[in-house]
Each structure stands twice: as structure tokens, then as C-alpha cells.
Amino acid sequence: MNTEALFESIKNRDTAGLKAILAEHPRLAEAKDQRGFTPLILATYFDNEAATKVLVEHHAPINDKDASGNTALIGVSFKGNIAFADYLIKNGADLNAVNNNGTTALTFATQYDKIDIVKLLLQHKADTTIKDNNGKTALDYAIEKKFDAIVALLK
């Protein structure tokens, strides 16, 4: 089956269609589109909570990466969606996965001043010592950007 229908159902918020496709073709939960997005990454990107839950229930690989090496958790940390981040973590998301630039969810949350995500990641013991390809930790970025509240959390 063409993965296009699966990805369209996610984009169009067609939860019934998504469920029907996965019932007939369960392995499509592991598919990737032409840009390397997984269904789960796409669902979180479009803030589609229903699709996210359906995909997790259908065993979509929670830590699969897109072409840039981002996981769903890294993506939601950049966007700042605390509900998605919490849901992904509770369902086994790797807190310390790194993308192609060595960036983690904690680094992205810090760089984009998403303090609630930073708090959540720290509560779940995200590694604060991971350095990206520029040799910087999340704390380095917080200091550089003068995000004092995040600096205090990371110290």
C-alpha cells in the first residue's frame, strides 16, 4: 500500500481513516515519507493528539528519526508542546536521543526558551552533559541566550 494515504489521514485529522489503514496494514506505523518523516513525527508536528495516540497504540517506533535525525520528542521540545512531550516520555521516548547536529530535546527546549519542557526533561533525568556538534551543552546555550531561569534549572 502507498504510504500517502496514511500521511494524508494524519494531516487531515482523519482518525477513523488512520485506524482503518493501520488495521489493514499495521506495518505502515513504521513507514517514512519522501522527506524521512515517520507517521508519529508527522502527527506530533501537526499537533494531532488523536493520531499520536493511535500510532503509539499501534506500536509506531517512538524513537525513529527523520532525515535530520530528529525524533518525535526532539520535535515537540522545539515546538514546546508539553502534553505531547509528557505523553512521549511516558511511552518510552529516549530523553537523550541526538539528531544529526548532536542536538537533544533538552538542547532544543533550551535554545527556544521552552522552560516547561526543560523542567519536564530534567524531572525525567535528561542528561545535561551531552554536547552538540558545536561542543555546547544546553547550559551553554542558556547562558549564551541569557535565559536566566533555564540557567538556574540546569546548574
C-alpha positions as CSV (number, residue, x, y, z in Angstrom):
1,M,0.0,0.0,0.0
2,N,1.1,3.5,-0.7
3,T,2.0,5.4,2.5
4,E,0.5,8.6,1.0
5,A,-3.0,7.7,2.3
6,L,-1.6,7.2,5.8
7,F,0.2,10.5,5.9
8,E,-2.8,12.3,4.4
9,S,-5.1,10.9,7.1
10,I,-2.7,12.3,9.7
11,K,-2.5,15.7,8.0
12,N,-6.3,15.8,7.6
13,R,-7.0,14.7,11.1
14,D,-8.9,11.7,9.8
15,T,-8.6,9.4,12.8
16,A,-11.1,6.9,11.6
17,G,-9.2,6.6,8.3
18,L,-5.9,6.3,10.1
19,K,-7.3,3.5,12.3
20,A,-8.6,1.7,9.2
21,I,-5.3,1.9,7.3
22,L,-3.4,0.6,10.3
23,A,-5.9,-2.2,10.9
24,E,-5.3,-3.4,7.4
25,H,-1.6,-2.5,7.2
26,P,-0.1,-2.4,10.7
27,R,3.5,-2.1,9.4
28,L,2.7,1.3,8.0
29,A,3.1,2.7,11.5
30,E,6.9,2.3,10.7
31,A,6.7,3.9,7.3
32,K,8.6,7.1,6.2
33,D,7.6,9.7,3.7
34,Q,9.8,11.1,1.0
35,R,11.3,13.6,3.4
36,G,12.0,10.9,6.0
37,F,9.2,11.8,8.4
38,T,7.6,8.9,10.3
39,P,3.9,8.9,10.9
40,L,4.5,9.7,14.6
41,I,6.8,12.6,13.9
42,L,4.3,14.0,11.4
43,A,1.4,13.6,13.9
44,T,3.3,15.5,16.6
45,Y,4.4,18.1,14.1
46,F,0.8,18.8,13.2
47,D,-0.3,18.8,16.9
48,N,-2.6,15.9,16.1
49,E,-3.1,14.3,19.5
50,A,-5.6,11.7,18.3
51,A,-3.2,10.4,15.6
52,T,-0.3,10.5,18.0
53,K,-2.1,8.2,20.4
54,V,-3.4,5.9,17.7
55,L,0.1,5.5,16.3
56,V,1.6,4.8,19.7
57,E,-1.1,2.2,20.4
58,H,-0.2,0.6,17.0
59,H,3.4,0.4,18.1
60,A,4.8,3.1,15.9
61,P,8.6,3.3,16.8
62,I,8.7,6.1,19.2
63,N,12.4,6.8,18.8
64,D,12.6,6.6,15.0
65,K,14.3,9.5,13.4
66,D,13.6,11.7,10.4
67,A,16.2,12.6,7.7
68,S,17.7,15.2,10.1
69,G,17.9,12.7,12.9
70,N,15.1,14.2,14.9
71,T,12.8,12.1,17.0
72,A,9.2,13.0,17.8
73,L,10.4,14.1,21.3
74,I,13.1,16.3,19.8
75,G,10.5,17.9,17.6
76,V,7.9,18.6,20.3
77,S,10.6,20.0,22.5
78,F,11.4,22.6,19.8
79,K,7.8,23.5,19.5
80,G,7.1,23.5,23.2
81,N,4.2,21.1,23.3
82,I,4.3,19.9,27.0
83,A,1.4,17.5,26.6
84,F,3.0,15.7,23.7
85,A,6.4,15.6,25.4
86,D,4.9,14.1,28.6
87,Y,3.0,11.5,26.6
88,L,6.0,10.5,24.5
89,I,8.2,10.2,27.6
90,K,5.7,8.1,29.4
91,N,5.6,5.8,26.4
92,G,9.3,5.3,26.2
93,A,10.8,8.2,24.3
94,D,14.6,8.4,24.6
95,L,15.3,11.6,26.5
96,N,18.8,11.7,25.3
97,A,18.5,10.9,21.6
98,V,20.6,13.2,19.4
99,N,19.9,14.4,15.9
100,N,22.5,14.8,13.1
101,N,23.8,18.0,14.8
102,G,24.1,16.3,18.1
103,T,21.2,18.3,19.5
104,T,18.9,16.7,22.1
105,A,15.4,17.5,23.2
106,L,16.9,19.4,26.2
107,T,19.1,21.4,23.9
108,F,16.2,22.4,21.7
109,A,14.0,23.2,24.6
110,T,16.7,25.4,26.0
111,Q,17.5,27.2,22.7
112,Y,13.9,28.1,22.2
113,D,13.2,29.1,25.8
114,K,10.7,26.3,26.4
115,I,11.1,26.3,30.2
116,D,8.2,23.9,30.9
117,I,9.8,21.3,28.5
118,V,13.2,21.8,30.2
119,K,11.6,21.2,33.6
120,L,9.9,18.0,32.3
121,L,13.0,16.7,30.8
122,L,15.0,17.4,33.9
123,Q,12.4,15.8,36.1
124,H,12.8,12.6,34.0
125,K,16.6,12.8,34.3
126,A,17.6,14.1,30.9
127,D,21.4,14.2,30.6
128,T,22.6,17.8,30.9
129,T,26.2,16.9,29.9
130,I,25.6,16.0,26.3
131,K,27.4,18.3,23.9
132,D,26.2,19.0,20.4
133,N,28.4,19.1,17.3
134,N,29.4,22.7,18.3
135,G,30.7,21.4,21.6
136,K,27.9,23.1,23.6
137,T,25.6,21.8,26.2
138,A,22.1,23.0,27.0
139,L,23.6,25.1,29.8
140,D,26.0,26.7,27.4
141,Y,23.1,27.8,25.2
142,A,21.0,29.1,28.1
143,I,24.0,31.2,29.3
144,E,24.6,32.5,25.8
145,K,21.0,33.5,25.3
146,K,20.7,34.9,28.8
147,F,17.8,32.6,29.7
148,D,18.4,33.0,33.4
149,A,15.5,30.9,34.6
150,I,16.7,28.0,32.5
151,V,20.4,28.6,33.6
152,A,19.2,28.2,37.2
153,L,17.5,24.9,36.4
154,L,20.5,23.5,34.5
155,K,23.1,24.4,37.1
